[in-house]
Amino acid sequence: MESHNSPFLWNAMIRAYSAEGLYGDTINVYALMRKRGLQPDSYTYPIVLKAFAYHSLVTEGKLLHSHVIKSGFLLDSVVNTGLVSFYAKCGETEDACALFDQMSMKDIVCWNMIITGFEQLGRAEESLTFFRQMQLEGFVGNLRTMVGVISAVAQMRDSRMASSVHAYVVCNGFGSHVFMQSALVAMYSKCAEVRKGRKIFDQMVDKDLVCWNSMIAAYEKSEQPEESLELFVKMQHDGFIAGPVTMVIVAAAIGQLGDDLRARSVHAKSIRNGFVDHLNVGNSLLAMYAYMQNEDAKEALVVFDQMLALGFRPDSVTMLIVAGAYSYLGSLPLAKTIHGFMLKIIEISTRLRNAIIDLYCFGSHGRGKEALELFSGMQKEGIEPNDITFTSILSACSHAGLIEEGRRCFSDIRKMQKQFDKGPSVIHYACMVDMLGRAGLLSEASELIAEMPVEPSSGVWGALLGACRIHENAELGEFAAKNLLEVKPQHTGYHVLLSNLYATSNRWHEVGELRHEMHNRGLRKPAAFSVIEFGKEVHGFYTADQSHPQHREVYRRLESLLSELKMAGYVPDKSGALHDVEEEDKELILTMHSEKLAVAFGTMYIDNWITLHITKDLRICNDCHSFIKLISKVHKRRIIVRDVHRFHHFEDGWCSCKDYW
């Protein structure tokens, strides 16, 4: 029985539970020990305080502090260090500082506690102030100190301070330590000093997976995705096996490039290695598909379904990405469904609330002036715009043809981001090229690409090629396509766009060669697909569809509508049928476009007072645009079409895009 009342055994038991990370058991044993009237020793108090901090038990920690005072342990440096660490970890910084200042005997462990404590709270500047104070009092930092200091500098993204801390590390003999080198690589990455980080990385003799991940992430964060992926390949050649963290970084890099082939490759690799079971990997795959210029929103939702099937409870990050994917699809019933799902499973944060607003309001309705008014109001309220804000504004200016406003916005980005030693992102450049290109300012768009400080992405070259197609500039379009197909050689849509550009200039020989190349690569032009919402049902139509159960009735209805519209002045726009076929065949091809079939179905089965909601997976052509405008006027119908680029609101013969898309 005496052994059960031995303080030594109880203290040993507390240490054992803590060493295993069983902090709940640590607290329970401590409570039983106190109940028996047994006295903890000076090493037990810090362990119990650590357990209290882990569970954020501030009141219990303060009671223990009182007990420390009564028990006469307040002068013990080990106990004091534990108290400082407890208050710092719980965010009670005033108490931590007060206790720290009262300590007459500070050792390096105590300095480390206060430095790392403030760094972990996100108060990097105060952490570094303590580091400087520590040096003035004659202490030299150890590895633990420098990890906290390096993390604080990384938080501040101060490149000058990064160089200074690096020099301190080398001068004090820590420069060859693998863990320290990895930390320096990560620090330089966050300070936008990728070259300095790479220099350290290349000099390392023993690289571990953490270091490889840091360097791969450095390139991804600095918007150099190709370099990130090249290093990923090199890592595997050197015998390292990618882990879940690696796959998160690689998925982000591929998302920047918008590379469909590599996206599916990393998805397959994640499945083979069992990484999809990790929530962060699942989220990164979702983001990769949802933000690859929104081309793969449907694929993102397939990944989301896989995550649910594996039993994951989605977090706020997951739902932010999913909301973006559903926003792109543009379906009101789907928006309501996912909103209801979110309300059931997760607390709605401010960011998620904003995503839900975007889900319902959508972002591509051509209301550029209203977007600029909101942006102005946001600035007046003192809210700092971020990269996403600027992307949204530039996109709004592009879709609404607000060239001067877009130029001013881009200039503001350059001014505001200069203080952070970085310029506009690749996405911002893509928005500007798209805006200038749509307006026919192709020379200015080309000059902007030439002055980019980083390699242009597929989004940049794709925007230029699309503009060349609109304005029939075959020479510049060919140049854009050459660069674009180097980045995305398997992208069918870009091959088709270039083919149409050649056809516009009657360069049928080049059209034939391009079709032959597509055939050899196994690329096929995707059949356009449009869906129309019908109550709780969704009906889909391919171009020249023969598979829909009511396709005969739909074609009869479409023939009737065309006859009616021709009497009202409709003339088919055959520029959308740029093929070496007879004129009557061109008109027939236009007649069978998927969005026309969807509209015909809607006029048959949906009451006249109900808005027709149609989604198309490609850009709406000029002829279908004119056709639907006239339908809205003749039949007094409101029709909303969501194509690959934007929403078109048709009413009384008018479209919200003002024929600028």
Secondary structure, 3 states (H helix, E strand, C coil): CHHHHCHHHHHHHHHHHHHCCCHHHHHHHHHHHHHCCCCCCCCHHHHHHHHHHHCCCHHHHHHHHHHHHHHCCCCCHHHHHHHHHHHHHCCCHHHHHHHHHHCCCCCHHHHHHHHHHHHHCCCHHHHHHHHHHHHHCCCCCCHHHHHHHHHHHHHHCCHHHHHHHHHHHHHCCCCCCHHHHHHHHHHHHHCCCHHHHHHHHHHCCCCCHHHHHHHHHHHHHCCCHHHHHHHHHHHHHCCCCCCHHHHHHHHHHHHHHCCHHHHHHHHHHHHHCCHHHCHHHHHHHHHHHHCCCCCCHHHHHHHHHHHHHCCCCCCHHHHHHHHHHHHHHCCHHHHHHHHHHHHHHCCCCHHHHHHHHHHHHCCCCCCHHHHHHHHHHHHHCCCCCCHHHHHHHHHHHHHHCCHHHHHHHHHHHHHHHHCCCCCCCHHHHHHHHHHHHHCCCHHHHHHHHHCCCCCCCHHHHHHHHHHHHHCCCHHHHHHHHHHHHHHCCCCHHHHHHHHHHHHHCCCHHHHHHHHHHHHHHCCCCCCCEEEEEECCEEEEEECCCCCCCCHHHHHHHHHHHHHHHHHCCCCCCHHHCCCCCCHHHHHHHHHCCHHHHHHHHHHHHCCCCCCEEEEECCCCCHHHHHHHHHHHHHCCCCEEEECCCCEEEEECCEECCCCCC
